[in-house]
Every structure is written in C-alpha cells, then in structure tokens.
C-alpha cells in the first residue's frame, strides 16, 4: 500500500542585521567555492576516464 505524499512549503522573509547579512554572504561564498572545487575535481577525472572508455 502506498501512502499519500503530502508536499507543503513555507515562504518567509528574514529581517537580518548588516552583520548577519555579511556572515550569510560569507557562508554562501564558501559553499560556492567548495562546490566549484569539487566539480572541477570530478570534471578533471572524467576526461581521462572517457578517453579510456572510448578506445
């Protein structure tokens, strides 16, 4: 038996101070840096791997 799926979302606004805005932007920048670093590692490993699979 499959249970019904209930999806619900909330939308809200943050009332941040300038210090909180700076910290949040810093966290977002660090997250983006980590994502780009990991993505470049995966991409660098894919190119040699695809070359071996094509042969």
N, C-alpha and C positions, 0 to 999 in steps of 0.2 A: 504494500500500500504506500503510495506516495503522499507525503504531507503537502499541503498547500504552501507555497512560498509567499511570504509577506515582505514586500520591499517598502521601506519608509525612509525618508530623508528629512533632514532639518537644515534650514538655512539661517545663519545668524551672522551678525557683524561684530567685529572686535573693536573695542574702544581702547586702543593702545596708547601708551605714553611714547614719547620720542625715543627713550632708552629701549623700550620693548620693541619698537619698530626696528631699531638698529640691530638688536640681538636676533630678531626673527630673520632679517635680511642676511645676517651673517650665517645663520644656520642654513638658510636656503642656498646661499652661495657655496657653503661647504658640501652640502648634499649634491649640488650640481657638479662640483669638482670631482667628487668621489664617483658619481655616475659616469662622467666623461672618462675618467681614468680606467674604470672597469670596462667600459665599452671599447676603448682603444686597445686594451689587452685582448679582449675577445676577437676584435677585428684583426689584430696582428696575428693571432693564432689561426684564424680562418683561412687566410690567403695561402700559407704553405700547405695546410691540410687539404684544401681544394685542389691544389696542384698535384698532390699525390693521388687523389681520388680520380682525377681525370685520366691519368695515364693508364 
